[in-house]
Amino acid sequence: MRRPMTLFTQLRALRDTIPVRTIITGMAVASLIFLKTLYFWAPQDNIEFRLNRLSILVVDYDGGRLGQQLNATYRKHAGPQFPTFFFYTVDDYETEEDIFQAVTRQSYWGAVYTQHNASSRLESMLQGSTLAENNAHQSASLVYVWNEANYPMVSGWVKDALRRTTEDTQSAFMLHDAFTSLPADQQYRASELRTRLEAIFNMLQPLERTACSGMALGQAAFNHLAMIALATGGDAFVQIYRKKFQRGSKLARGPKFRRCFMAGWNFSCFLGLALTASPWIVKGIAGSHLTYREFLLSWLVLWPGAFASLAISCALRTWIKEPLLIKSCTLFWMAINAASAFVPIEVSPSIFVWNWIFPGHAVYILLVTTWCHAGNPQAASALPVLFFWTALGMTFTWYVATNASLDFEPHWYKIEDGTQSGAHFEFGLRCGATEKFEYDNHCV
């Protein structure tokens, strides 16, 4: 008589029918998609309430009523949803060029400054100076500077804050200081008063200046596109050489590994050249003035950036077996690199302060530094980060390939017609193929 199956036996039989490996792979892919989405959107959540972490430089070269009105206007707007203004004197920033250097070095996200003797010139215009004298002094009294090559996510908020501050200062000065300073004993004709007030209004009109004025097209958009293209190109190269990266015995040999290394280095060179030339051609057609120095430095930045992405793709494809998991890891790597430079560290939550360790962030910082023609405090760690990821990816690829070659053992197979026989190498640890057909389709 047949013994009834116990609960343990039934569970064991059920376990044998469940594709555990497929379930684990699916859970891993779903987890990567979840982390990718979380990492991409979490830094942007409530970002408008962290704008006070952005610093704006303010220098009062005037030293009169206009500078005081600028300070009062900022205090009305100050809050979590408005950048923080830092006021300095002429002794700290003697020339306007010093202000531009502070913005291009990303010490500050923007700057506002008043022109020399702006208040006295405005008062002289109200006191009845001739229009000929006024025309000689009709320059902007308020100037704001921002870096258009910086992060597009927050640069719009920075520019809007600068424009609102200067325009409100202009309106407040016109409503209070201009009309209250008119001499009571002097009668103005309507046409003369209108002419003088229009001249004052034009003089108070804020002047917008950019720290990277040579870029007619938004450079920040190209910087983000370059990071995605680098990761995509590196994965495409590894797809072409997938046989060498999956068959560890071939990759582990010195000549084969050096050949793959040189092929990847040359591919990175041409990929960086293509990414550099595309905006160069477009901007040249648009009439922008570009220098060969910018072209060369951009190429030298994108070249190691492309090779770092390629090295990481090599490591992922050498280590991971499942094709679906490889794709998911590659997309996850692309997403976190793009997200690391999508939102600046200053306005990101505390958990994302280590975004600087990713090669995508390093490439972005170096590109901004190149196009702004100025040093950047974060650029000191950008190149070491790129070289670190390159060395890590290639070392890991070599290590996995060398150890995998020990698991290759020759197995004999016989073709169905029985006319030929030969030896093939079965990767017992990673492939588990027992027939030539299964091996060629599963492992290659």
QUIHU-V875374 format. One line per field, one symbol per residue. psi: psi as a letter, one per 20 degrees, with the letter a starting at -180 (. if undefined). burial: + if it has 9 or more other C-alpha atoms within 8 Angstrom, else -. Layout:
# QUIHU-V875374
psi=???
burial=???
This chain:
# QUIHU-V875374
psi=pppqprhghghghhhhipngghgggghgghhggghggghhhghipkhijjiiippppppnigjbhghhhgghghhhipahjpqppoprrhhhnhrhhhgghhghikhqirqpqqqpkgghhghhhhikqqhghhhijmqphppqproijaphhihghgggggggghhhggghhhhfgghijpphjpppqghgghghhhggghhipqppqqimiiohqohhghghhhgghghghghhghhgkhghihnhhghhqghgghghghghggghghghgghhhghggghhhijqoqqhgggghhghghfhghhghgghhggghhgqgphhhggghghgggghgghhjhpqhhjqrhijikhiiqhghgggghgghgiikrqphiihigghgghghghgghgggggghghhhijpqpqqrpqhijhqqaqrppnhhhgkqiqgghghhhi.
burial=---------+--------------+--++--++-++--++--++--+--+++++++++++++++-+++++--++---+-++++++--+++--+----++++++++++++++++++-+++-++++++--+----+---+-++++++++++-++-++--++-+++-++++++-+++--++--------------+--+--++++++++--++++-----+++-+++-++++++++++-++---+-+++++++++---++------++-+++++++-+++-++--++---+-+---++-++++++++++++++++++++++-++---++-+++-++++++++++++++-++---++-++-+++++++++++++++-+-+--+--++-+++-++++++-+++-+++-++-+++---+-------+--+-+++--+-+--+-++---++
